[in-house]
């Protein structure tokens, strides 16, 4: 009988088979050592978030962002709003102002905060200006000698109105106040990257300091590190005592002999917890916090829940495999190998210097899913060899290895190529996810293609005859189904199936035209709409005229442009245009404030609410605004316009950016100002959306081209290429239509996950086609008979894999992460759709493309 496999494939099997089976104990020893080594590294893996990882550093918007980051601030903004909860109350009370002052100090001293960018009523960079007899008078909105007397509180109210900060640092109804801060990506002294999760926890502690009635002081039980017994090392505002408190690590700062600070670590068992009343508690306020760091922290805090779903997934896979195999012990082998593949993946991440980004916490699930797919196929063939051919465990494992090692590695090779195309997206977090997936594939190759067959040789069954009877009984029940599905290989049925697939493809393309790039919802879509973060975001948007969403457009002109009427008037006109653009909440710029200052000279006469034309007059209007305000640079050659958007939905950003570009296009070539997009977090989002839109088509082209070349190399036939690739492409189109239905925009996170999930479809197609081709070309079976046998051998494993993965992923719908819920729905659909497409469309194409050698030309 002719072997249709390539000479390379035959040689590969002959060389590797003895290495796997002849010296099984050596193989297992090597694998055990590697597992211990990578397992240790996996325990050292930490969550690693980074703002700059999320942005395309080479994009023109980001180049402007980096150019002016030091002068106009970055996009890594944190907003903390302090709000009166009593109906009708305002902020001008002794209790509220005391809390606001302490809150401002707490934010100012938060590690990682850029202290020069912290702003609130109590910071000296928030000033007012008024016209008095003889000229102008100004000062801090909250005077340095502030005391909470009625007269002083009334003075602060008056200063707030004069400063024009209502809607920005004071709520529109004067019932809330804002503390504005920006975080540094790296420590300016040590150069260490900011720990976003720790920063988020610190911000949460700041909230609890003022909203929790009790405090918990952690005091030393005995002297340590030069500190006396009973020394307070930390204060918590939620009871830290729990089952694992004694093992928790607590950092303490100790003053060294040279005057510096040394950090030491102690365990929870070394401290005692002293509970008392919280003196900073204010029952009449609430605090709302938003920003990138807080969002990352909330997502990271859900990671424990995410990994609990991982445990549930593993348990369900094991139970379903046990039912399928008829043996808990046999089912445990592929399940354990799947767990090891994930451990190896995480270990390699740490070994090569990576962390696990909170936005990539679903990657271990993808690795487990692909691992499960291959594990079920291998175990299924081992079951067939034991039940159908009566082979022992060792012989069945060897036969399975010979049959599946090449198709399996071919499938994984297509995964490698597919995941490698994600590296074309110039965003570090996406490339990190691709590398993560590739580590997982390396682990799958070793754990599923080497370790699993080796372990199956040791599988023992208490009752062999009962085990085989279970397999045969199941196969008899399924045989009529396989025989019925095999009719698809008859050309009338095949043509009908292909026409139905074409109609589905066309419908998917039509629906997918409405797919958006970027966010489609307010707040952070990775979190539930009812999450604390998204509720905080909604409250800040309601109470203020600004939010965390701001687009900064930089107007570049000649030096001293702020006293050049032609420059400031054009920037002011641009600001007015943006103010009247749909999706814009408000705008702020130096010329807008200059108008207010000049108008104050003329007793706020509305007829004279304009910019003076004389440079000498403009000098006076710009004096109250030093470069530290972020409204101009040192020589006033660049002036930003801050466009506060109502939200960061994709359509909002697209519309505002389009209006900016329309204004720029309307300018004459010799205009005195060049407007440059963009800084601010909305500018960063616009850059990300732009990069995804530009690279998505290229990535998909290389994705399917790479997969196609691998399939063509594996089967060396156009029939194999069409039968495997076209169903996969159909499912990808349908998945885009489902994303429209679920109102999920294309972002770097789900784009990568969707591409990775396509690897499951490749596995399905390659496994089915490899057996079908063998039956037709090597064994000379008629196509219908060949496909019925294919379904018996591997089709049932494909369907079972889809049902197993779909059933386990469905549990994600109970997650607190909206991103996990959405991806659960999308992946469940893709698992099922890929299986259905492989089982129905693949034989339909084969009916016209694949014929036995003896029937060629008939």
C-alpha positions in Angstrom: 0.0 0.0 0.0 1.4 3.4 -1.0 2.2 5.8 1.8 0.9 9.3 0.8 3.0 11.0 3.4 6.1 12.9 2.3 9.6 11.4 2.6 10.3 13.9 5.3 7.2 12.8 7.3 8.2 9.2 7.0 11.8 9.9 8.0 10.6 12.0 11.0 8.4 9.2 12.3 11.2 6.6 11.9 13.7 8.9 13.8 11.5 10.2 16.6 9.5 7.1 17.4 12.4 5.2 19.1 13.3 8.4 21.1 9.7 8.5 22.5 9.0 4.8 23.2 12.3 2.8 23.3 13.6 4.8 26.3 10.4 5.8 28.0 11.9 6.2 31.4 14.6 8.5 30.1 11.9 10.5 28.2 9.8 10.8 31.3 12.7 11.8 33.5 13.7 14.6 31.1 10.1 15.8 30.9 9.8 15.7 34.7 13.0 17.8 35.1 11.7 20.3 32.6 8.3 20.4 34.4 10.0 21.1 37.7 12.2 23.7 36.2 9.4 25.5 34.3 7.0 25.0 37.2 9.3 26.9 39.5 9.5 29.7 37.0 5.7 29.7 36.7 5.4 30.3 40.4 7.6 33.4 40.0 5.4 34.9 37.2 3.7 38.1 38.2 1.0 40.3 36.6 2.8 42.9 34.5 0.8 45.8 33.2 2.2 48.8 31.3 0.7 51.9 29.7 3.2 52.1 27.0 2.7 48.5 26.1 -0.8 49.4 25.0 0.2 52.0 22.5 1.8 52.0 19.0 4.9 53.9 19.7 5.7 54.3 16.0 2.4 56.0 15.1 2.5 59.7 14.2 0.0 60.6 17.0 2.2 58.9 19.6 5.3 60.7 18.2 3.5 64.0 19.0 2.4 62.5 22.4 6.0 61.6 23.3 7.4 64.9 22.0 5.1 67.0 24.3 4.6 64.6 27.1 6.8 66.5 29.6 5.3 69.9 28.8 1.6 69.1 28.3 1.3 65.9 30.3 0.7 62.4 29.1 -2.4 60.2 28.8 -1.9 58.2 31.9 -4.3 60.2 33.9 -6.0 59.4 37.2 -9.1 61.3 38.4 -10.3 61.2 42.0 -13.6 62.9 42.6 -14.8 63.7 46.1 -18.6 64.2 46.2 -21.1 65.2 48.8 -23.8 62.5 49.3 -26.2 64.7 51.2 -28.9 66.2 48.9 -28.4 69.9 48.3 -25.1 70.1 50.1 -22.1 71.9 48.5 -18.4 71.6 49.0 -18.0 74.7 51.1 -18.2 73.1 54.5 -15.5 72.6 57.1 -15.8 68.7 57.0 -15.7 68.5 53.2 -12.7 70.9 52.8 -10.8 69.0 55.5 -11.4 65.7 53.6 -10.4 67.3 50.3 -7.2 68.6 51.7 -6.2 65.2 53.1 -7.3 63.5 49.9 -5.1 65.9 47.9 -2.1 65.2 50.1 -2.7 61.4 49.9 -2.8 61.5 46.1 0.3 63.8 46.0 2.3 61.3 48.0 1.1 58.2 46.2 4.2 56.4 44.8 4.4 56.8 41.0 2.4 60.0 40.9 3.9 62.9 38.9 3.7 65.5 41.7 4.1 68.4 39.4 0.9 67.4 37.6 -1.3 66.9 40.7 -4.1 69.5 40.8 -6.9 70.3 43.2 -8.3 73.3 45.0 -5.5 72.9 47.6 -2.5 72.8 45.1 -0.7 76.0 44.4 -1.0 75.6 40.6 -4.8 76.3 40.8 -5.1 80.1 40.8 -7.7 82.8 40.2 -7.4 86.2 38.6 -9.5 89.3 39.0 -9.5 92.9 38.0 -9.1 95.3 40.9 -8.5 99.0 41.1 -5.1 99.6 39.6 -4.8 96.4 37.7 -5.0 92.6 38.3 -5.0 90.6 41.5 -4.6 86.9 41.7 -3.6 84.1 44.1 -4.3 80.5 45.1 -8.0 79.5 45.0 -7.5 78.2 48.5 -5.3 80.6 50.3 -2.2 79.4 52.0 -3.6 80.6 55.4 -6.8 78.8 54.9 -8.9 78.2 58.0 -12.4 76.7 57.7 -14.2 79.8 58.9 -17.5 80.9 57.2 -15.8 84.0 55.8 -12.9 82.0 54.4 -15.2 79.4 52.9 -17.2 82.1 51.2 -13.9 83.5 49.9 -13.0 80.1 48.4 -16.4 80.0 46.7 -15.8 83.4 45.2 -12.3 82.4 44.1 -13.6 79.2 42.4 -15.9 81.3 40.3 -13.1 83.7 39.4 -10.7 80.9 38.5 -13.1 79.4 35.9 -12.6 75.9 37.2 -16.2 74.9 37.6 -16.8 71.8 35.6 -13.1 70.9 35.8 -11.9 70.9 39.4 -15.3 71.7 40.9 -18.5 70.0 40.0 -21.1 71.8 37.9 -23.4 71.9 40.9 -20.6 72.8 43.3 -21.3 69.5 45.1 -18.1 67.7 44.1 -14.4 68.5 43.8 -11.7 66.8 41.7 -8.1 65.8 42.4 -6.3 65.4 39.1 -3.1 63.4 38.8 -0.8 61.8 36.2 1.3 58.7 36.7 4.9 58.2 35.6 5.6 55.1 33.6 9.0 54.8 35.2 10.6 56.0 38.4 12.7 59.0 37.4 15.5 58.0 39.9 15.6 54.2 39.7 14.2 53.8 36.2 11.9 50.9 37.4 8.6 50.5 35.7 5.5 51.5 37.7 3.6 48.6 39.3 0.1 49.4 38.1 -1.6 46.8 40.2 0.1 48.0 43.4 -0.7 51.6 42.4 -4.4 50.6 41.9 -4.5 49.0 45.4 -2.9 52.1 46.9 -5.6 54.3 45.3 -8.2 52.0 46.6 -6.7 52.3 50.1 -6.9 56.1 49.7 -10.7 55.7 49.0 -11.2 53.5 52.0 -9.3 55.9 54.2 -12.2 58.4 54.0 -15.1 56.0 53.4 -14.6 53.2 55.9 -15.5 53.8 59.6 -12.8 51.5 61.0 -9.1 51.3 60.6 -6.7 48.4 61.3 -3.1 49.1 62.4 -0.5 46.5 61.8 2.0 46.6 64.7 5.1 44.5 65.3 4.8 41.7 67.8 8.5 41.8 68.6 11.5 44.0 67.6 12.6 43.6 64.0 15.0 45.5 61.6 15.8 48.1 64.3 12.2 48.8 65.1 10.7 48.4 68.5 7.9 46.1 69.6 4.5 47.5 68.9 5.8 49.8 66.1 3.1 50.5 63.5 4.3 49.3 60.1 1.0 49.8 58.1 -2.6 50.9 58.4 -5.4 49.2 56.5 -9.0 50.3 56.2 -10.5 46.9 55.7 -9.8 44.0 58.0 -6.8 42.2 56.5 -7.1 39.1 58.8 -8.0 36.1 56.8 -7.1 32.4 56.5 -3.8 33.3 54.7 -3.0 36.5 56.5 -0.1 34.9 58.4 1.7 34.1 55.1 1.2 37.5 53.4 4.2 39.7 52.8 4.2 43.1 54.3 6.8 45.7 53.2 8.1 48.1 55.8 10.3 51.2 55.3 13.2 51.7 57.7 15.5 54.7 57.9 19.1 53.6 57.2 22.2 55.0 58.9 23.0 57.1 55.9 19.6 58.8 56.0 18.2 56.8 53.2 15.3 54.3 53.3 15.6 50.6 53.3 12.7 48.3 52.5 12.3 45.1 54.5 9.7 42.3 54.2 7.9 40.6 57.1 5.1 38.1 57.3 1.6 38.7 58.5 2.3 36.3 61.4 4.9 38.8 62.7 2.4 41.6 63.3 -0.7 42.0 65.4 -3.8 43.9 64.2 -5.2 46.7 66.3 -8.7 47.8 65.4 -9.9 51.4 66.1 -12.1 54.2 64.9 -11.0 55.8 61.7 -10.5 59.5 62.4 -10.5 60.4 58.7 -13.9 58.8 58.0 -16.5 61.2 56.6 -20.0 59.6 56.3 -21.3 62.4 54.1 -18.9 61.9 51.1 -18.2 59.3 48.4 -15.1 59.0 46.3 -14.9 58.0 42.6 -11.7 57.0 40.9 -11.0 56.4 37.2 -7.9 56.1 35.1 -5.8 53.5 33.4 -4.1 52.3 36.6 -7.4 51.8 38.4 -8.9 50.0 35.5 -5.8 47.7 35.3 -6.1 47.1 39.0 -9.7 46.1 38.9 -9.1 43.8 35.9 -6.1 42.2 37.7 -8.2 41.7 40.9 -10.5 39.6 38.8 -7.5 37.4 37.7 -8.0 35.1 40.7 -11.6 34.6 39.6 -10.4 34.1 36.0 -8.0 31.3 37.2 -10.8 29.8 39.3 -12.7 29.5 35.9 -9.5 27.8 34.6 -9.8 25.2 37.4 -13.5 24.7 36.6 -12.6 24.3 33.0 -10.0 21.6 33.7 -12.4 19.8 36.0 -15.2 19.8 33.4 -12.8 18.6 30.6 -11.7 15.7 32.8 -15.3 14.7 33.6 -16.4 14.8 30.0 -13.3 13.0 28.8 -13.9 10.3 31.5 -17.5 9.9 30.2 -16.1 9.7 26.6 -13.3 7.3 27.4 -15.2 5.2 30.0 -12.3 5.6 32.4 -11.4 8.3 34.9 -7.8 7.1 34.9 -7.4 7.3 31.1 -9.1 10.7 31.0 -6.7 12.0 33.7 -3.7 11.5 31.4 -4.6 14.0 28.6 -6.1 16.4 31.2 -2.8 16.4 33.2 -0.8 16.9 30.0 -3.0 19.9 29.2 -2.3 21.4 32.6 1.4 20.8 32.2 1.3 22.6 28.8 -0.1 25.7 30.5 2.5 25.4 33.3 5.2 25.2 30.8 3.8 28.2 28.9 3.7 30.3 32.1 7.2 29.1 33.1 8.6 30.1 29.7 7.0 33.5 30.0 8.9 34.2 33.2 12.1 32.4 32.0 12.3 34.8 29.0 11.7 37.9 31.1 7.9 38.4 30.4 5.1 38.9 32.8 1.4 38.1 32.4 -0.5 41.2 31.4 -4.0 41.6 32.9 -5.4 42.1 29.4 -3.9 38.7 28.4 -5.2 36.6 31.3 -7.2 34.5 28.8 -4.2 33.3 27.0 -3.8 30.2 29.2 -7.3 29.3 28.3 -6.5 29.4 24.6 -3.4 27.2 25.2 -5.5 24.8 27.2 -8.2 24.7 24.5 -5.7 23.9 21.7 -4.0 21.4 24.0 -7.4 19.8 24.8 -8.1 19.5 21.0 -4.9 17.6 20.3 -5.2 15.6 23.5 -8.7 14.3 22.6 -7.6 13.4 19.1 -4.6 11.4 20.5 -6.7 9.7 23.2 -9.5 9.0 20.7 -7.1 7.1 18.3 -5.6 5.2 21.3 -9.1 4.2 22.2 -9.9 3.1 18.7 -6.7 1.0 18.6 -7.5 -0.7 21.9 -11.3 -1.2 21.1 -11.3 -1.9 17.4 -8.0 -3.7 16.9 -7.6 -5.2 20.4 -4.1 -3.8 20.9 -2.5 -3.3 24.3 -1.6 0.1 25.8 1.9 0.2 24.4 1.1 -0.9 20.9 -1.9 1.3 20.7 0.2 4.3 21.8 2.8 3.5 19.1 0.2 3.2 16.4 -1.4 6.4 17.5 1.9 8.2 17.4 2.6 7.0 13.9 -0.8 8.0 12.7 -1.1 11.5 14.3 2.3 12.9 15.0 2.6 14.4 11.5 -0.9 15.8 11.2 -0.6 17.1 14.8 2.6 18.9 14.2 1.3 20.2 10.9 -1.7 21.7 12.7 0.6 23.2 15.3 2.8 24.6 12.6 -0.1 26.4 11.1 -0.9 27.7 14.5 2.7 29.0 14.8 2.4 30.8 11.4 -1.0 32.1 12.3 0.1 33.5 15.7 3.3 34.8 14.1 1.2 37.1 11.9 -0.1 38.9 15.0 3.5 40.2 15.4 2.8 42.4 12.5 0.6 44.6 14.7 3.1 47.3 16.1 1.7 47.3 19.7 3.8 45.6 22.3 1.0 44.0 24.2 -0.3 42.3 21.0 3.2 41.0 20.2 3.6 39.9 23.8 0.3 37.9 23.5 1.7 36.3 20.3 4.9 35.3 22.0 2.8 34.0 24.9 0.8 31.8 22.4 4.0 30.5 20.7 5.4 29.5 24.1 2.2 27.6 24.6 2.5 25.9 21.3 6.0 24.7 22.1 4.7 23.3 25.3 1.8 21.6 23.5 4.2 19.9 21.0 6.2 18.4 23.9 3.4 17.7 26.3 0.9 16.3 23.8 3.0 14.9 21.0 5.8 13.4 23.2 4.6 13.1 26.8 1.0 12.0 26.2 1.8 9.1 23.9 4.5 8.0 26.3 2.2 8.1 29.3 -0.5 6.2 27.4 1.8 3.2 27.1 1.5 2.9 30.9 -2.3 3.2 30.9 -3.8 0.1 32.7 -7.4 -0.9 32.7 -9.0 -2.9 35.5 -11.5 -4.5 33.2 -10.3 -4.5 29.6 -13.3 -6.3 28.2 -15.7 -3.8 29.9 -13.7 -0.9 28.6 -13.8 -2.2 25.0 -17.5 -2.9 25.4 -18.1 0.7 26.4 -16.2 2.0 23.3 -18.0 -0.4 21.0 -21.4 0.4 22.4 -20.8 4.1 21.9 -19.6 3.5 18.4 -22.7 1.4 17.5 -24.9 4.2 18.7 -23.0 6.8 16.7 -22.7 4.7 13.5 -26.1 5.7 12.0 -25.2 9.3 12.5 -21.9 9.0 10.7 -23.5 7.1 7.9 -26.1 9.8 7.5 -23.5 12.6 7.6 -21.5 10.7 5.0 -24.2 11.4 2.4 -22.8 14.9 2.2 -20.1 13.4 -0.1 -22.8 12.7 -2.7 -22.7 15.5 -5.1 -26.3 16.7 -4.9 -26.0 17.0 -1.1 -22.5 18.4 -1.4 -23.7 21.1 -3.8 -26.6 22.0 -1.5 -24.2 22.3 1.4 -21.8 24.5 -0.5 -24.6 26.8 -1.6 -25.8 27.1 2.0 -22.2 27.9 3.0 -22.0 30.5 0.3 -25.2 32.1 1.5 -24.0 32.2 5.0 -20.7 33.7 3.9 -22.5 36.4 2.0 -24.8 37.2 4.9 -21.8 37.3 7.2 -19.9 39.8 4.9 -23.0 42.1 4.8 -23.4 42.1 8.6 -19.6 42.4 9.2 -19.6 45.7 7.3 -21.0 47.3 10.4 -18.1 46.1 12.5 -16.4 49.0 14.3 -12.7 49.5 15.2 -12.3 50.4 18.9 -14.6 50.7 21.9 -18.4 50.6 21.5 -19.4 51.3 25.1 -18.8 54.0 27.7 -16.5 53.3 30.6 -14.1 50.3 30.4 -15.7 47.5 28.4 -13.4 44.9 30.0 -15.5 45.3 33.1 -19.2 44.8 33.7 -21.4 48.0 33.2 -22.3 47.6 36.9 -18.7 47.5 38.1 -17.5 50.1 40.6 -15.1 51.6 38.0 -17.8 52.1 35.3 -20.3 53.5 37.9 -17.5 55.9 39.0 -16.9 56.9 35.4 -20.6 57.6 34.8 -20.8 59.7 38.0 -17.8 61.8 37.1 -19.2 62.5 33.6 -22.5 63.6 35.2 -21.0 65.9 37.8 -18.2 67.5 35.7 -17.7 68.9 32.3 -14.6 66.8 31.8 -13.7 63.2 32.3 -10.7 61.1 31.8 -11.3 61.2 28.0 -9.4 64.1 26.5 -7.9 64.7 23.1 -5.1 67.2 23.0 -4.5 68.9 19.6 -1.2 70.8 19.6 -1.1 74.1 17.7 2.5 74.8 16.6 3.5 78.3 15.6 6.3 80.8 15.8 8.0 81.4 19.2 6.0 83.9 21.4 2.9 82.8 19.5 0.7 83.5 22.6 1.2 87.3 22.0 0.6 87.0 18.2 -3.0 87.8 17.4 -3.0 85.7 14.2 -1.8 82.6 16.0 -4.0 82.8 19.1 -7.1 83.8 17.2 -6.7 80.8 14.9 -6.3 78.5 17.8 -9.3 80.1 19.5 -11.3 79.6 16.3 -10.3 75.9 16.3 -11.4 75.5 19.9 -14.8 77.1 19.1 -15.2 74.7 16.2 -14.4 71.7 18.4 -16.8 73.0 21.2 -19.6 72.8 18.6 -18.7 69.3 17.4 -20.9 66.4 18.3 -19.4 64.2 20.9 -17.4 67.0 22.6 -18.2 67.9 26.1 -16.1 71.0 26.5 -12.8 72.5 25.4 -10.0 74.3 27.1 -7.1 76.3 25.7 -4.8 79.2 26.5 -6.6 81.6 24.0 -9.9 80.8 25.5 -8.6 81.8 29.0 -6.9 84.8 27.5 -10.3 86.0 26.2 -11.7 85.7 29.7 -8.8 87.7 31.2 -9.2 90.5 28.6 -12.9 90.5 29.1 -12.4 91.1 32.8 -10.6 94.4 31.9 -13.8 95.7 30.3 -16.1 94.7 33.2 -17.1 91.5 31.4 -18.9 93.4 28.6 -20.2 90.6 26.3 -19.6 92.9 23.3 -15.9 92.8 24.0 -15.5 89.1 24.6 -12.6 88.8 22.2 -8.8 88.7 21.9 -7.0 92.0 21.7 -5.1 92.6 18.5 -2.1 94.4 20.1 0.8 92.3 21.3 1.2 94.5 24.4 -2.4 93.7 25.4 -1.9 90.0 24.8 1.1 90.1 27.1 -1.1 91.0 30.0 -3.6 88.2 29.2 -1.0 85.5 29.2 0.9 86.5 32.3 -1.3 84.5 34.7 -0.6 81.3 32.9 3.0 79.9 33.3 4.2 76.9 31.3 3.6 74.7 34.4 -0.2 74.9 33.7 0.4 72.7 30.6 -1.4 75.3 28.4 1.8 76.4 26.6 5.4 75.4 26.3 8.4 77.5 27.5 8.7 79.7 24.4 5.0 79.6 23.6 5.7 78.0 20.2 3.2 75.2 21.0 -0.3 75.6 22.5 -2.5 72.6 23.1 -6.3 72.6 22.7 -7.9 70.2 25.2 -11.0 68.6 23.7 -12.9 66.8 26.4 -15.1 64.1 24.8 -18.4 62.7 26.1 -17.0 59.2 25.8 -14.4 57.1 24.0 -16.6 55.2 21.7 -15.1 54.4 18.3 -17.7 56.4 16.4 -17.2 59.4 18.8 -13.4 59.4 18.3 -13.7 58.8 14.5 -16.1 61.8 14.2 -14.0 64.2 16.3 -10.7 63.2 14.5 -12.5 63.7 11.2 -13.6 67.2 12.2 -10.1 68.1 13.3 -8.7 66.9 9.9 -11.5 68.8 8.1 -10.5 72.0 9.9 -6.8 71.4 9.1 -7.7 70.8 5.4 -9.6 74.1 5.2 -6.5 76.1 6.3 -4.5 77.9 3.7 -0.9 76.7 3.1 0.5 79.7 4.7 -1.5 79.5 7.9 0.4 80.6 11.0 -0.5 77.5 13.0 0.1 73.9 12.2 -2.3 71.7 14.2 -0.9 68.3 15.1 -2.8 65.2 16.4 -2.6 64.2 19.1 -1.9 63.6 22.8 -4.3 62.7 25.7 -5.8 59.3 26.2 -8.3 59.8 23.4 -5.4 60.6 21.1 -3.8 57.3 22.2 -7.0 55.5 21.5 -7.3 57.1 18.1 -3.7 55.9 17.3 -4.5 52.4 18.4 -7.7 52.3 16.4 -5.9 53.7 13.4 -3.1 51.0 13.7 -5.6 48.2 14.0 -7.6 49.5 11.0 -4.4 49.8 8.9 -3.0 46.4 9.9 -6.1 44.2 10.3 -6.3 43.4 6.6 -2.6 42.7 6.3 -2.7 40.5 9.4 -5.6 38.5 8.1 -4.0 38.2 4.6 -0.8 36.8 6.1 -2.7 34.7 8.6 -4.6 32.8 5.9 -1.7 32.8 3.5 0.6 31.3 6.1 -2.0 28.7 7.1 -2.6 27.9 3.5 1.1 27.4 2.8 1.4 25.1 5.8 -1.6 23.1 4.7 -0.4 22.9 1.1 3.0 21.8 2.3 1.4 19.1 4.6 -1.0 17.6 2.0 0.7 18.7 -1.3 -2.7 19.1 -3.0 -5.1 21.9 -3.9 -7.9 19.6 -2.6 -6.4 19.7 0.9 -5.9 23.4 0.8 -9.5 24.1 -0.2 -11.0 21.6 2.2 -9.2 22.9 5.2 -8.8 26.6 4.5 -12.2 27.7 3.1 -14.3 26.4 6.1 -11.9 28.2 8.4 -12.3 31.5 6.4 -16.1 31.1 6.5 -16.1 30.8 10.3 -13.9 33.9 10.6 -16.4 35.9 8.6 -19.2 34.6 10.7 -17.3 35.5 13.9 -17.1 39.1 12.7 -20.9 39.1 12.2 -21.3 37.7 15.7 -19.1 40.5 17.1 -21.5 43.0 15.4 -24.4 41.3 17.1 -22.7 41.3 20.5 -21.7 45.0 20.0 -18.0 44.1 20.4 -15.5 46.4 18.5 -12.3 45.2 17.1 -9.5 45.8 19.6 -6.0 44.4 20.1 -7.3 42.0 22.8 -10.2 40.3 21.0 -8.4 40.5 17.6 -5.6 38.4 19.0 -8.0 36.0 20.8 -10.1 35.5 17.7 -6.9 34.8 15.6 -5.7 32.3 18.2 -9.1 30.6 18.3 -8.8 30.0 14.6 -6.1 27.5 15.5 -8.8 25.2 16.8 -10.5 25.2 13.3 -7.2 24.4 11.7 -6.8 21.4 14.0 -10.3 20.1 13.2 -9.7 20.4 9.4 -6.2 18.9 9.4 -7.2 15.9 11.5 -10.3 15.1 9.5 -8.7 15.6 6.1 -5.6 13.6 7.0 -7.7 10.5 7.7 -10.1 11.1 4.8 -7.2 11.4 2.4 -5.6 8.2 3.7 -8.8 6.3 3.3 -9.3 7.5 -0.2 -5.8 7.6 -1.6 -4.1 4.8 0.3 -6.9 2.4 1.1 -8.9 3.1 -2.1 -12.2 3.5 -0.3 -15.2 5.0 -2.0 -15.6 8.6 -0.8 -18.8 8.0 1.2 -17.4 4.9 2.9 -14.1 6.8 3.5 -15.9 9.7 5.2 -18.0 7.5 7.4 -14.9 5.8 8.6 -13.2 9.2 9.1 -16.1 10.3 11.3 -15.7 7.1 13.3 -12.0 7.6 13.7 -11.6 11.3 14.2 -14.9 13.1 13.4 -16.4 12.0 16.7 -13.3 13.5 18.5 -13.8 16.8 16.6 -17.4 17.0 17.6 -16.7 16.0 21.2 -13.9 18.5 21.4 -16.2 21.3 20.2 -18.9 20.2 22.7 -16.4 20.0 25.6 -14.7 23.3 24.9 -18.0 25.0 24.3 -19.5 23.6 27.5 -16.6 24.7 29.6 -16.3 28.2 28.0 -20.0 28.8 28.5 -19.2 29.0 32.3 -17.4 32.3 31.5 -20.8 34.0 31.3 -20.8 34.1 35.1 -17.6 36.1 35.2 -17.3 39.6 36.6 -15.1 40.5 33.6 -17.3 41.7 30.7 -14.4 40.9 28.4 -14.4 37.3 29.5 -18.2 37.1 29.1 -17.9 38.5 25.5 -15.0 36.2 24.6 -16.8 33.3 26.2 -19.8 33.8 23.8 -17.5 34.4 20.8 -15.2 31.4 21.5 -18.2 29.1 22.1 -19.6 30.1 18.8 -16.2 29.6 17.1 -15.6 26.2 18.6 -19.0 24.9 17.4 -18.9 26.7 14.1 -15.4 25.4 13.3 -16.5 21.9 14.1 -19.7 22.2 12.0 -17.8 23.7 9.1 -15.1 21.0 9.2 -17.6 18.2 9.4 -20.0 19.5 6.7 -18.1 21.7 4.3 -14.9 19.7 4.2 -16.5 16.6 2.7 -18.7 18.7 0.5 -15.6 20.2 -1.2 -14.0 16.7 -1.2 -16.9 15.4 -3.2 -15.7 17.5 -6.1 -11.9 17.6 -5.5 -10.9 14.3 -3.9 -11.3 11.0 -5.8 -9.7 7.5 -5.4 -6.8 6.9 -7.8 -8.7 4.1 -9.5 -11.6 6.4 -10.2 -9.6 9.3 -11.6 -11.0 10.1 -15.1 -14.1 8.0 -14.5 
